[in-house]
Amino acid sequence: MDESNRRRWFPMVVLLGAVYFVFGVAFAALAGSSGSDAMRANWNRLGFLVSAVAFAFHLGYEHFRLRNSTLITALHVSAAVALGAFALAVRVNVNGFRMGAGNQGLRAFALVAWPAITAVPAFVVAIIASALLRRSQRTANGKN
């Protein structure tokens, strides 16, 4: 990886981590203010869909624009997901502290658990998707 790529991937990880955080907060607020269970489920689905679009965009950026390897692409994409989850866990901890809620141990555990719980599946999906993209490019270029 050359120096220019090194400078371009990190801001994208931070930006997408922030996007995941904002989407998580916004769609949770919309779901929480819903009048019905069906509407709450719809907001949750829409939040998941919008996050999946951000995930696909990041995957495409890493693969097509930066031309990173399958492993590096998966690491960067899953790092953004983990960063967003960590930011959400920080928010939960800050809100819990401000409201004087119990379960400090569980909230502190969320700082480690949420990024891990989201990053591992994101890594698996990203590595499979990146490998499929790489394979389809080789096939399209006539290289098996």
N, C-alpha and C positions, 0 to 999 in steps of 0.2 A: 504494500500500500504506500503510495507516494505521499509527500507532505501535503499537497493540495487536497487529496481525499481525506487525510486525517483531519484537516481543518473543516471539512464540509459535513462529515457525518455527525460530529458531536452536537452542533447546534440543532440539527434535525431531531436527534434523540431527545434533547431538552424541550424543543418545541412540541413534538408529538406527545411527550410525557405531560406537558401542560395542557394539551388538547384533551387527552384522556381524562385528566383531572377535571377540567371545566365541563366536559360532557357528563362525567359521573355526577358532579354536583348538580348541574342543571337538570338532567333527566330524573335524578332522584327527587329533586324539589318538585318537578312537574308531576311525577308519579305520586308523591306524597300529598299533593293538593288535589288529586283526582277525586271525583265524587263516587266513583264505582270501582269495583275490582277489575272489571273489564278494561276500563280506561287506564287504570294503573298498570295493568299488564301491557297494554299498547304502548305506553310511554317507556316502559322497560325494554320492550322489543325494539322500539325506535332508537333508544339509546345504544343498544347492542349493535344495531344495524349501522348507525353513524360511526361507532367505534370501529366496526369491521371495515368500513370504507377508509377510515384513517389508517388502519393497519395495512390495507391493500395499497394505499398510496405510498406509505413508507416502504413497503416491500418493493414496489416498482421503482421508487427513487433509488434505493440501495442497489437494485439489480441493474436497471437500465442506465441510470445517470452516473452513478459512481462505479458501476461494473465490479462490484465486490463479489467475492466468492460466496458460495452457498452458506458456509459456516459463518463468515463475517456478517453477511446479510441477516441471518437468523439471530445472531448475537445482538446486533444493533437494534433490530425491530423488537426483540424481546426485552432489551434494556429500556426502551421507551415505555413499553407496557408496564414493566416493573416500577419505573419512575412514577408513572401516573398512579399506580396502586399505592406506592409509598406516600405520595402526596395526599391521597385520600385517607390513608391511615393516620397521617399527621393531623389532618383536619378533624378526624374523629377524636384523637387524643386532645387536641386543643379545645374542641367543643365540650368534651367530657370534663376537662379540668375547669373550664369556665362555669359549667353548670353544677359542679360539685358531685358528679355522678360517681358511683362505685366502679368496680371492675377495672381498676387501674392496671392490674396485671394482664388482663385480657386485652386491653387497649394497647399496652406496650408490646404484647405478643403480636398484635396486628401489624406493627411496624416491620416485623420480619416475615410474618406469615403471608400477608396480602401480596407483597411483591413476589414471593416464591410461588404462591398458588396461581398467580397470573402469568409469571414469566415462563414457567416450565411448559405449560400448554402452548403459549405463544411461540416459544422456541421450536417446539415440535411442528406446529403448523407452518411456521415460517421456513423451516429447513425443508419440509416436504414441498411447499409451494415454490420455493426458490429452486430446488432441484428439478421440479417439473418445468419451470420456466427455462432453465438452462438446457434441459433435454429437448424441449420444443424448439428452442432457438437452433440447436445443433441439427435437428431434423429438418427445419425450414431451410437451413443453409446447406443441406445435403451431406452433412457429416453425421454418421451414426456413431 
